[in-house]
Amino acid sequence: MPAQKEQKPPRDEAKKPGIRIIVKAFEHKILDEAVKKIVMTAKDSGALVVGPIPLPTKIERITVNRSTFVNKNAREQYEIRRHKRIVDIAEPTSKTMELLQSINIPAGVGIDIKVS
C-alpha cells in the first residue's frame, strides 16, 4: 500500500504587506531611543509590531602611523562601531505610515523603510 502524502492547508496567496524598518547609528543610546519612538508610534496606530531585533555590531578598526617618516612603531588605533536594529510591522494600518513619517528622530540615526 503506497504512503499517502500529507495535504497542507491552503496558504493565503494574497499576503498582507508589511513594513520593515532598519535603524542604524554609531551610538547605541540614541539608537534605542529612536527605536522606542518608532515602536510606540506603530503600536498607538493599531499595528502589530515585531521587534526590535538587534543585529550584530560591526566594528571597523583603523591603524594609523603617528609620524609620517621616522617612527614606524608608534601607531594610533581607532574604531567605529555601527549598531543596527530591525523593527517589523506585520499588520500596518493606513494611519501607521503617516505617523511614522512624522516622527522626530534624533540626529545621527539612519532609517531605511521597506514595504513588502
Disulfide bonds with the S-S distance in Angstrom:
none
